[in-house]
Amino acid sequence: MIFRGRAWIFGDNIDTDVIIPARYLNTTDPQELAFHCMEDISPGFSKKVKRGDIIVAGKNFGCGSSREHAPLAIKECGISCVIARSFARIFYRNSINIGLPIMECEEAADFVKAGDELEIDTDKGVIKNLTSGSSYNAMPFPDFIKGIIQAGGLLNYARKAENRDV
């Protein structure tokens, strides 16, 4: 899978309350959640994001509560992939479960700047900064995670597996 988009930069310890403020958790509508994504830290974020853009963040991205709304808001907002120095474990799992590609890469977190154009090859684990000409290495996805993401999430993946067994 190859993703290409503009980089949005966030720092360390971006918690789920920053990603989607708790005052909006009374809805499960993905479009409504997307509209409020990152609004307290980056007002108007959801209106500025173009489909395919990429979040690059510091350490412990997605910390805080285990709410599944956070990766869903990011994905529905149009973000194609999140790269961070590290992720909170439950956020990592929730992201994969809904089909949001996420990759850990310290170099990208250190050197990518806001607005840089990135190209990510999740099969090879290569992140190219097309703006600076730099390239960074991350762990490629194992086949089973690729399958979950390509299916659009764990539920779709399980449904496809179930249909193959019939």
N, C-alpha and C positions, 0 to 999 in steps of 0.2 A: 504494500500500500504506500502510495506517495501522496503527501499533503504539501500544499504550497500556500503561503499566506504571509500577511504582515504581522510582526511581533508586537504584542502588548506586554509590557513589563510590570511585574508586581514583586514585592519584596518577600521577606521571610514571614512565616507564621500567619499566612492569609487563612483565616478560619472560615468555617461554613457560614457564620453569621455575616461575614463580609461578602462572601460570594452571593448569598441570598439572605437578606435580612429576615429575622424571625417574624416580623410583622406581616410577611407575605406567605407564611406557611399554612394559611387557611385555605390555600388552593393547591390543587395538583395539576392544574392546567399548564402544560409545558410552555405555551406561548406567554402566559401571564408571568410565569417564573422567569423566563428569558428576558422579558421587558425590564425586570428589576435586578438583573444580574449585575453585580459589582457597583450598584448605584451609590452606595455610601462612600466608597473609596475612589470611584471614578465616575462622577455624575455624567449621565448621558452615554455611558459605555455601550449599552445595547443598541443605541441608535447609530453609533459610530463604527461598530464592528461590521466587517464585510464577511460574508460566508467564506469559510476557509481560513480565516485569521487564526493565529496561534498565540496562546498565553505562554510566557516564559516567566518563571518565578524562582524565588529562593528556596530555602529549606522549609520543610514541614507544611507544604501547601495542603490545604483542606483539613487542617486540624480542627478540633472542637467536637461538635456533636456528630452523630453518625447519620445525619439526615441525608437521604438520597436525593433530596431536592437540589443540592448544590451542584453535583456533576450534571444533572439534568438541565438546570438553568444554563450552565456553560455550553453544553452541547446544543441546546435549542436556540441559543443566542447566535449560533453560527460558527463558534470556535471549532476547528477541526482536530486540534491536538493541544495538549498541555505538556510543556516541558518544565521540569523543576529540578532543583538540586536534590530534593527529597519530598516525599509525600507522606501524609498521615496514612496509616495502614488501611483504615476503614474507607477513607476517601479513594484510595487506590483501588480497592476491591469494588466499591460502588461504581466507580468510573468504568471499569472493565465490564461490570454487570450490565450497564446500560449502553455499552458500545462506544464509549468515549476513549480514544487513544491517549495514553499518557506515558511519558518517558522520563527517566531520571538522567540528567546530564549536567555535571558540575560546570564544565567549560561553557556550555551554552548559557547557563545561569549567570556566569561571570562576565561574558563578553558580548552577548547579543544586546543591542540597543533598541529602544522603542522605535517602531517603524521599519526596522530591517526586514527585508524580504527573505523568508526562510523556505527551504524545501526539505522535507523530512521523508526518508525512506525507512519505514518501520521494519521492513524485511531485512535490511542490512544494518539497521541501527545507525544510519548516517544522517546527520543534520548539517545541511549546507546553508551558510549565510551568504545569500546571493548578493547582498549589498556590500559586504566587506571582503568576500572571496574566501572566508575561513570555512573550515569544516570541523565538526565535532563528532565524537563517537559515543553512542549510547548502546545499551543492550538491545538487540533485536527482539521482537516478540517471539515467544515460542509458538509453535503451530496451533496449540489449543487456544491461546489468547487471540491469535490472528483469526481463527475461526469464529470466536465469540464477537469480535469487533466487526468482522465482515458480515456477520448475520444481523448486526444492529443491536446486539445485546444477548445476555445469557438466556432469556426466555425464548427469543427467536431461535437461538442456537439449539436449545433443547427441543423445541418443536420440530426443527429440521431433522435432528437426530432421531426423534420419535417416528417421523414419517419415513425415514430410511429403513427403520427396523420392521415396518409393516409389510 
